[in-house]
């Protein structure tokens, strides 16, 4: 009978089938080592104890639900199914759920996530939003059956009963707690019906308060557009929500004392403010009155109306002087014109004719004869007198020099 020969792949497939068929999903506890994250977001690490090592894989789709940061040296409780990895002839655990095992592991997870989120700037003071000093509406996220709610409401009613408190009932402990608190934050941010949000619960162990250290909740607190006050546990208790919140209160009662102003203080502040405003108004009115009095005094001393009248009179005087000067110029011009006319009359050669003088012209071009050298004997000339002219012919030419 011939022996069957298997391929390597066939052996690997059979081993995988046997392992997955006969080993049910299990919880495994161990210490983390060789922790790495691939570029795709898948997580690889080993769980070890004193004598053995188990390789573990958390696919990216599962890693997003882990509520804390895994680091080497942490003790974990993981749940998943055993399978094989044929490429390296090894078996491994495909992890579906993760829990921290013991206080030491929780503390390591706390410190690891705190370091990660701090490096991202989620705890920076520059990101903190101011808590309104005089709120009218406060959103409270807490357990509706917890002492924190009773303490907060009691102090709120004592300090200022006019402030409205909107309560969002949430789980504050357990696996589902973080999700319900996140839902409350999102609801208040969507409605925008409160001035700020208070997240609170009473004290407890690190395990009891762990929901307030889960990364999704811490990020929701940091990203809230509405200011958030974190009042979780007692004075010695610190959670990552405390670091991400805009204000940390050591207790639920302290949160109410710190954020709710006493009604009597508000009324006193209003009275003081009104008195200061009235005093400032009176002072300003007094200053305005003094300024008006000073202006009136200067107006009286300077007598602007009288000055205006003097300026108008001065203008009238100047106008009269200008008119007088123009008339003088016109009169002088008339006198000068008369003198010129008289001179023209005197100098007019035709005026001389009245005294018997005559003007002699060449004939017929009417050119005036000024000298005997311009006329010849026998030449015909024209002689103009005051009342007419006549023609003549020269017969004798005689010079006065002779």
C-alpha positions as CSV (number, residue, x, y, z in Angstrom):
1,X,0.0,0.0,0.0
2,X,1.5,3.3,-1.1
3,X,2.2,6.1,1.5
4,X,0.4,9.4,1.0
5,X,2.7,12.4,0.6
6,X,1.4,15.8,1.9
7,X,2.4,19.2,0.7
8,X,3.5,21.8,3.2
9,X,0.4,23.8,2.5
10,X,-1.9,20.8,3.1
11,X,-0.3,20.1,6.5
12,X,-0.7,23.8,7.4
13,X,-4.3,23.8,6.4
14,X,-5.1,20.6,8.4
15,X,-3.4,22.0,11.5
16,X,-5.3,25.2,11.1
17,X,-8.6,23.3,10.8
18,X,-7.9,21.2,13.8
19,X,-6.8,24.1,16.0
20,X,-9.8,26.3,15.1
21,X,-12.3,23.4,15.4
22,X,-11.3,22.0,18.7
23,X,-10.1,25.1,20.6
24,X,-13.0,27.5,21.4
25,X,-12.5,31.2,21.9
26,X,-10.8,31.8,25.3
27,X,-9.7,34.4,27.8
28,X,-5.9,34.6,28.3
29,X,-3.9,36.6,30.9
30,X,-0.3,37.5,30.5
31,X,2.3,40.3,30.4
32,X,2.7,42.3,27.2
33,X,6.0,42.2,25.3
34,X,7.2,43.0,21.7
35,X,4.4,45.5,21.2
36,X,4.2,47.1,17.7
37,X,1.7,48.8,15.4
38,X,1.9,48.4,11.7
39,X,1.4,51.2,9.2
40,X,-2.1,49.9,8.5
41,X,-3.0,50.2,12.2
42,X,-2.9,46.5,13.1
43,X,-1.4,45.7,16.5
44,X,1.0,42.9,17.2
45,X,2.4,41.8,20.6
46,X,3.1,38.8,22.8
47,X,1.6,37.6,26.0
48,X,4.0,35.8,28.3
49,X,4.3,34.1,31.6
50,X,7.1,32.3,33.4
51,X,7.3,29.4,30.8
52,X,5.5,30.3,27.6
53,X,4.8,33.0,25.0
54,X,1.7,33.5,23.0
55,X,1.7,35.8,19.9
56,X,-1.4,38.0,19.6
57,X,-2.9,40.1,16.8
58,X,-5.5,42.9,17.1
59,X,-6.8,43.9,13.7
60,X,-7.3,47.6,13.1
61,X,-11.1,47.2,13.1
62,X,-10.9,45.8,16.7
63,X,-8.1,48.1,17.9
64,X,-10.3,51.2,17.7
65,X,-12.5,49.9,20.5
66,X,-9.6,49.5,23.0
67,X,-10.2,51.9,25.9
68,X,-6.6,52.5,26.8
69,X,-3.0,52.6,25.4
70,X,-1.2,49.2,25.5
71,X,2.4,49.3,26.5
72,X,5.1,46.7,27.2
73,X,5.1,45.3,30.8
74,X,1.3,45.7,31.1
75,X,-0.7,42.7,32.3
76,X,-3.8,42.1,30.1
77,X,-6.8,39.9,29.9
78,X,-7.6,39.3,26.2
79,X,-10.4,37.3,24.6
80,X,-10.2,35.8,21.1
81,X,-9.8,32.6,19.0
82,X,-6.7,30.6,18.5
83,X,-5.6,30.3,14.9
84,X,-2.4,29.5,13.0
85,X,0.0,31.5,10.8
86,X,1.3,29.1,8.2
87,X,4.0,31.5,6.9
88,X,6.0,31.1,10.1
89,X,4.6,27.7,11.4
90,X,3.2,29.3,14.5
91,X,-0.1,29.6,16.3
92,X,-1.5,33.0,17.6
93,X,-4.5,34.5,19.2
94,X,-6.7,36.9,17.2
95,X,-7.9,39.3,19.9
96,X,-11.4,40.6,20.1
97,X,-11.6,42.1,23.6
98,X,-9.0,43.6,25.9
99,X,-9.0,44.4,29.6
100,X,-6.3,45.5,31.9
101,X,-5.4,43.0,34.6
102,X,-4.6,44.6,38.0
103,X,-3.9,48.1,39.2
104,X,-0.4,48.1,37.9
105,X,-1.6,47.6,34.3
106,X,-4.3,50.2,34.7
107,X,-1.7,52.7,35.9
108,X,0.6,51.9,33.0
109,X,-2.4,52.3,30.6
110,X,-3.2,55.6,32.3
111,X,0.3,57.0,32.0
112,X,0.7,55.8,28.4
113,X,-2.5,57.4,27.2
114,X,-1.8,60.6,29.2
115,X,1.6,60.9,27.5
116,X,0.1,60.3,24.1
117,X,-2.7,62.8,24.4
118,X,-0.4,65.4,26.1
119,X,1.9,65.1,23.1
120,X,-1.0,65.9,20.8
121,X,-1.7,69.1,22.8
122,X,-5.1,68.0,24.2
123,X,-4.1,69.2,27.7
124,X,-2.5,72.5,26.8
125,X,-3.6,75.5,28.7
126,X,-4.1,77.5,25.5
127,X,-7.0,75.2,24.5
128,X,-8.9,75.9,27.7
129,X,-12.1,77.8,27.3
130,X,-13.3,80.2,30.1
131,X,-16.2,79.1,32.3
132,X,-18.9,81.8,32.2
133,X,-19.0,83.8,35.5
134,X,-22.7,84.3,35.5
135,X,-24.4,81.3,34.0
136,X,-28.1,81.0,33.6
137,X,-28.2,77.3,32.3
138,X,-25.9,74.5,33.3
139,X,-25.8,71.0,31.7
140,X,-25.1,68.2,34.2
141,X,-23.9,64.7,33.0
142,X,-24.0,62.2,35.8
143,X,-25.9,59.2,37.3
144,X,-29.4,60.1,38.2
145,X,-29.2,57.9,41.3
146,X,-25.8,59.0,42.5
147,X,-24.8,61.2,45.5
148,X,-23.0,63.6,43.1
149,X,-26.3,64.7,41.6
150,X,-27.9,65.3,45.0
151,X,-24.9,67.3,46.3
152,X,-24.7,69.4,43.2
153,X,-28.4,70.3,43.1
154,X,-28.5,71.0,46.8
155,X,-25.6,73.5,46.6
156,X,-27.0,75.0,43.4
157,X,-30.4,75.7,45.0
158,X,-28.7,77.2,48.0
159,X,-26.4,79.5,46.1
160,X,-28.6,80.5,43.2
161,X,-32.0,78.9,42.6
162,X,-32.6,80.9,39.5
163,X,-30.1,78.9,37.5
164,X,-31.6,76.2,35.4
165,X,-30.0,72.7,35.6
166,X,-30.4,70.4,32.7
167,X,-29.6,66.8,33.7
168,X,-28.4,64.1,31.2
169,X,-28.6,60.7,33.0
170,X,-25.5,58.7,32.2
171,X,-23.7,55.6,33.3
172,X,-20.6,56.6,35.3
173,X,-19.0,53.1,35.7
174,X,-18.6,50.1,33.6
175,X,-18.0,49.2,30.0
176,X,-20.8,51.4,28.6
177,X,-20.2,54.4,30.8
178,X,-17.9,56.3,28.4
179,X,-20.4,55.9,25.5
180,X,-23.3,57.4,27.5
181,X,-21.2,60.3,28.7
182,X,-20.0,61.1,25.2
183,X,-23.7,61.0,24.0
184,X,-24.5,63.6,26.6
185,X,-21.7,65.9,25.5
186,X,-22.8,65.6,21.9
187,X,-26.4,66.3,22.8
188,X,-25.6,69.5,24.7
189,X,-23.3,70.6,21.9
190,X,-26.0,70.0,19.3
191,X,-28.7,71.8,21.3
192,X,-26.5,74.6,22.5
193,X,-28.9,75.2,25.4
194,X,-26.4,75.5,28.3
195,X,-23.6,77.9,29.2
196,X,-21.3,75.0,30.2
197,X,-21.3,71.3,31.1
198,X,-20.4,69.6,34.3
199,X,-19.4,65.9,34.2
200,X,-19.4,64.5,37.7
201,X,-19.6,61.4,39.9
202,X,-18.4,60.4,43.4
203,X,-15.2,58.8,44.4
204,X,-14.1,55.3,43.7
205,X,-11.2,53.0,42.9
206,X,-9.1,53.3,39.7
207,X,-11.2,50.6,38.1
208,X,-14.4,52.4,39.1
209,X,-13.3,55.6,37.6
210,X,-11.7,54.0,34.5
211,X,-14.5,55.2,32.1
212,X,-13.2,58.7,32.6
213,X,-9.7,57.6,31.3
214,X,-11.0,56.1,28.0
215,X,-9.5,57.8,25.0
216,X,-12.8,58.4,23.1
217,X,-14.3,60.2,26.1
218,X,-11.2,62.3,26.8
219,X,-11.1,63.4,23.1
220,X,-14.9,64.3,23.3
221,X,-14.2,66.5,26.3
222,X,-11.3,68.2,24.6
223,X,-13.3,68.8,21.4
224,X,-16.4,70.1,23.0
225,X,-17.4,73.6,21.8
226,X,-19.1,74.2,25.1
227,X,-16.8,74.6,28.1
228,X,-16.7,71.5,30.3
229,X,-16.0,71.2,34.1
230,X,-14.7,67.8,35.2
231,X,-15.6,66.9,38.8
232,X,-14.9,63.2,39.1
233,X,-14.1,61.4,42.4
234,X,-12.5,63.0,45.5
235,X,-9.7,65.5,45.8
236,X,-7.0,62.8,45.4
237,X,-8.6,61.3,42.3
238,X,-7.3,62.4,38.9
239,X,-8.6,61.2,35.6
240,X,-7.6,62.1,32.0
241,X,-11.0,63.9,31.7
242,X,-9.7,66.3,34.4
243,X,-6.7,67.2,32.2
244,X,-8.8,67.6,29.0
245,X,-11.6,69.6,30.7
246,X,-11.6,73.4,30.8
247,X,-11.8,73.3,34.6
248,X,-11.1,70.6,37.1
249,X,-13.1,70.5,40.4
250,X,-11.9,68.2,43.1
251,X,-15.4,67.0,44.1
252,X,-19.0,67.4,42.8
253,X,-19.8,69.8,45.6
254,X,-16.7,71.9,44.8
255,X,-17.8,72.1,41.2
256,X,-21.1,73.7,42.3
257,X,-19.2,76.1,44.7
258,X,-16.7,77.0,42.0
259,X,-19.1,77.6,39.1
260,X,-22.4,78.9,40.6
261,X,-22.2,82.4,41.9
262,X,-24.3,83.2,45.0
263,X,-27.4,85.2,44.2
264,X,-26.7,87.7,47.0
265,X,-23.2,88.3,45.6
266,X,-24.8,88.9,42.2
267,X,-27.3,91.4,43.6
268,X,-24.6,93.2,45.5
269,X,-22.5,93.3,42.4
270,X,-25.4,94.8,40.4
271,X,-26.0,97.4,43.2
272,X,-22.3,98.3,43.2
273,X,-22.2,98.5,39.5
274,X,-25.3,100.7,39.4
275,X,-23.9,103.0,42.0
276,X,-20.6,103.3,40.1
277,X,-22.5,104.0,36.9
278,X,-24.6,106.6,38.6
279,X,-21.5,108.2,40.1
280,X,-19.7,108.2,36.8
281,X,-22.8,109.7,35.1
282,X,-23.0,112.5,37.7
283,X,-19.3,113.2,37.4
284,X,-19.5,113.3,33.6
285,X,-22.5,115.6,33.8
286,X,-20.7,117.9,36.2
287,X,-17.7,118.0,33.9
288,X,-19.9,118.8,30.9
289,X,-21.6,121.6,32.9
290,X,-18.2,123.0,33.8
291,X,-17.2,122.9,30.2
292,X,-20.4,124.6,29.1
293,X,-19.9,127.3,31.7
294,X,-16.3,127.9,30.5
295,X,-17.5,128.1,26.9
296,X,-20.3,130.6,27.9
297,X,-17.8,132.6,29.9
298,X,-15.4,132.8,26.9
299,X,-18.3,133.7,24.6
300,X,-19.3,136.6,27.0
301,X,-15.7,137.9,27.2
302,X,-15.0,137.6,23.5
303,X,-18.5,138.9,22.5
304,X,-18.4,137.2,19.1
305,X,-21.6,139.0,18.0
306,X,-20.1,142.4,18.7
307,X,-16.9,141.3,16.9
308,X,-19.1,140.2,14.0
309,X,-20.8,143.5,13.9
310,X,-17.5,145.3,14.0
311,X,-16.3,143.2,11.1
312,X,-19.5,144.0,9.2
313,X,-19.0,147.7,9.8
314,X,-15.4,147.5,8.7
315,X,-16.5,145.8,5.5
316,X,-19.0,148.7,4.9
317,X,-16.3,151.2,5.5
318,X,-14.0,149.5,3.1
319,X,-16.8,149.3,0.5
320,X,-17.4,153.1,0.9
321,X,-13.7,153.8,0.5
322,X,-13.5,151.6,-2.6
323,X,-16.6,153.4,-4.1
324,X,-15.0,156.7,-3.3
325,X,-11.7,155.7,-4.8
326,X,-13.4,154.5,-8.0
327,X,-15.4,157.8,-8.3
328,X,-12.2,159.8,-7.8
329,X,-10.5,157.7,-10.5
330,X,-13.4,158.2,-12.8
331,X,-13.5,162.0,-12.1
332,X,-9.7,162.3,-12.7
333,X,-10.2,160.3,-15.9
334,X,-12.9,162.7,-17.0
335,X,-10.7,165.8,-16.3
336,X,-7.9,164.2,-18.2
337,X,-10.2,163.4,-21.1
338,X,-11.5,167.0,-21.2
339,X,-7.9,168.3,-21.2
340,X,-7.1,166.0,-24.1
341,X,-10.1,167.2,-25.9
342,X,-9.1,170.8,-25.4
343,X,-5.6,170.0,-26.6
344,X,-6.9,168.3,-29.7
345,X,-9.1,171.3,-30.4
346,X,-6.1,173.6,-30.1
347,X,-3.8,171.4,-32.1
348,X,-6.4,170.7,-34.8
349,X,-5.1,172.4,-37.9
350,X,-8.6,173.2,-39.1
351,X,-9.1,175.3,-36.0
352,X,-6.2,177.6,-37.1
353,X,-8.2,178.2,-40.3
354,X,-10.7,180.2,-38.2
355,X,-7.9,182.8,-37.8
356,X,-7.3,183.1,-41.6
357,X,-4.8,180.3,-42.2
358,X,-5.1,178.0,-45.2
359,X,-3.7,174.5,-46.3
360,X,-2.1,174.2,-49.7
361,X,-2.2,170.8,-51.5
362,X,-0.8,169.5,-54.7
363,X,-3.4,169.0,-57.3
364,X,-5.0,166.6,-57.8
365,X,-3.4,164.1,-55.3
366,X,-4.2,166.3,-52.3
367,X,-0.7,166.0,-50.9
368,X,0.1,168.8,-48.4
369,X,2.7,171.3,-49.6
370,X,5.0,172.1,-46.6
371,X,7.9,173.9,-48.4
372,X,8.3,176.1,-51.5
373,X,10.8,173.4,-52.7
374,X,7.8,171.1,-53.2
375,X,6.1,173.3,-55.8
376,X,7.1,174.7,-59.1
377,X,6.1,177.8,-61.0
378,X,3.0,177.3,-63.1
379,X,2.0,174.2,-61.1
380,X,-1.7,174.0,-60.2
381,X,-2.5,173.7,-56.5
382,X,-5.5,173.5,-54.2
383,X,-6.0,175.9,-51.3
384,X,-8.3,174.9,-48.4
385,X,-9.8,177.6,-46.2
386,X,-12.2,177.3,-43.2
387,X,-15.3,177.3,-45.3
388,X,-14.1,175.6,-48.6
389,X,-11.3,175.4,-51.1
390,X,-10.2,176.6,-54.5
391,X,-7.6,175.9,-57.2
392,X,-4.8,178.3,-58.2
393,X,-1.7,178.3,-60.3
394,X,1.7,179.4,-59.0
395,X,3.3,182.4,-60.8
396,X,5.9,183.6,-58.4
397,X,7.9,181.5,-55.8
398,X,9.7,183.5,-53.2
399,X,11.8,182.3,-50.2
400,X,11.6,184.0,-46.8
401,X,15.4,183.7,-46.5
402,X,15.9,186.2,-49.2
